[in-house]
Amino acid sequence: MITVIDYGVGNMGSIRNMFKRLDIEVQITSDLDLIGKARKILLPGVGAFDNGMAHLNRGDLRAVLDRKAMQEKIPVLGICLGMQLMTRSSDEGGLPGLGWVAAKTTRIPPAPGLKVPHMGWNEVRPTQPDPLTDNLPEEPRFYFVHSYCVHVDEPSHSILKATHGIEFDAAFHADNLFGAQFHPEKSHRFGMKLLQNFADL
């Protein structure tokens, strides 16, 4: 069972449909009791960094998530904005991030002929073997929609790189924490394999 956190800023329909195709049981919830019992968490997200953090900081949700991620150390996967929220901070906003991973989120700099936001399919480059990216189809590529990107402090935490004007960390793995900048739920067979790998952890 994967618990998908519904905190008001994620595309839950696409995520639900992808897991249904994979025949993987999920619960999409904002219920603190259910989240407190979770064995595996997916933190989705779209939109602005400060808005996402404001939603997470409401009530007791932040405390429950901090406990699950940092004390109980269950597997947690952040996707798109969810990945960025796991870092210390973002150029996009003034609120501190969750700070679970030693990383920062920066704006993709403008460059001649470069469109920002980075939107569409892009190839990724595996940097090292990892259970999240195990047995991905050849020439892996994923669907991206973002104007900000993550850079991890520790190179060993980077598991996928991508380039859009600059190189950035398309996916990371630090202890029990995983992040993916792209949308696996919109990335067809590549995304299906990555989400299956997460379910199999």
Phi, psi and omega in degrees: 000127175252129178264117179263123185280120178260097181242019170095005183225027182233158177269086188288329182297313180296320180294314179301316182295321180294316179293328176296319178298327181275354183059042178250131183283129177227156168234127178259117191206156168243006182288121185295325179295317179293319178296323179295337179262001185298145176255344180202133186236139170245125180251101180276190175159139172221153177105204189275147183300307183297324178295318178298314180295323179300319178293319180291329184279352181287141175058220183256008183299314181302316182297319179294316180295319178301318181294315182295319185281317192257338179255305178284336176056046173283159177296131178230130177242120173260133180238140181055241179301326179303322176296314182296323180296338180284349181274180182290319189194171178222143172300341185285335187218180180254346180283144172294149175280186178296329177072021180287330184239139177286091185197163176229156179248124185236159178287140172291118186289146177292149178206153180305130178076005183256127178266131174232125013290153172286111187227125177125190182282142176212143176287151175238157181240114176297136180259339179192158177296144180202145180299332180289330184249013182298133175058036171296150175303157180300150181050061185297140177213150185223165182264122184247146168213099182195153174248352180233153184220160185258141172231116180280150178288320186259115182305330182292346178276346180278129179242339174221137174246150172220163181229130170216085189080306173240160174275140179217169179275109180281338176204146176227164174215115177230105182060244181267005188251132181233148175220146177223121182288331182277178177257097178297331181289350178244012189249025172053225188293332179291314178293324179299318180293319180295316179292326175296319178299318179297318179297330183275354181301000000 
